Amino acid sequence: MQREPVKELFRAKALENVEQWFESKIIQKGEGSLVSLNELRGALDEKVSEVKEAIKKGDRPGLYVELLDLTAGCIFALACLEAETL
């Protein structure tokens, strides 16, 4: 199987969707930081499990949502590290 190039239009759309999803999660869950690295690990482990489950089921729409959730969680974790709250 040969890898096909992903055009800039689709990369930009994915980033736009991540940004919108991230902002919706901040509105939904609030701005409170993660309190520990263990909390971070647990949150990310849960998200990765959900991604794997969607892959196992062949659920592409569900996979997209789970990847958005995982990405938003990673971005928030990066923000917490930048803010030195972890």
Buried (B, 14 or more C-beta within 10 A) or exposed (E): EEEEEEEEEEEEEBEEBBEEBBEEBBEEEEEEBBEEEEBBEEBBEEBEEBBEEBBEEEEEEBBBBBBBBBBBBBBBBEBBBEEEEB
